[in-house]
Amino acid sequence: MNVIRQIVEVKNHKLSIELPENFDAEFTEVMIFPKEEEFEDWRDIRKNYQ
């Protein structure tokens, strides 16, 4: 089973998730949890997940 975990920024109550080319699934299950603020600078986190 392929699992992708990402931290994404919510903008205007919307999320954008881009899947890798090799993720071949017709349907996915999405679970959304609020992220605990444990990082000092969110810009560094976003760079790692883009």
N, C-alpha and C positions, 0 to 999 in steps of 0.2 A: 504494500500500500504506500503510495506517495503521500507525504504530508508536507505542507508548506506552512511555515509560521512566519508571519510578518508583523511588524509594528507599523501601522499606517496612521497618517494624520487625518483627522476628520475636518472637512472643510464644507461649510454650509450644510451640515447634516448629511454629507455624502462621503462615501469611501470609494477609492479607486484601487483595484488590485489587478496587477498584471501577472499572468501566469507564464512560466517558462515554456518554450516551444515544445519540449519533450513531455509536458504534462497533458496526456491524452485521456481526458475523461469527458463524457457527455454531460454528466451531472456532478455537482459537488455539494458538499454540506458545509455551510458557513456558520461559525459560532462567533459571536462578538462579545468581548469582555472589555470593560474599561481598563486601561493600562495604569498600573500604579506608577506614580511619578518617582522613580528611583534613580533617574539619570539627571545630571546637572544641566546638560545642554542637549536639547532635543534635536538641534540641527545636526549634531554628530551622528545621532541614531538614524535620522532620515537618510543621510548620505550612505549608510551601510545597507539600506534596504531599497535603494533605487537603482 
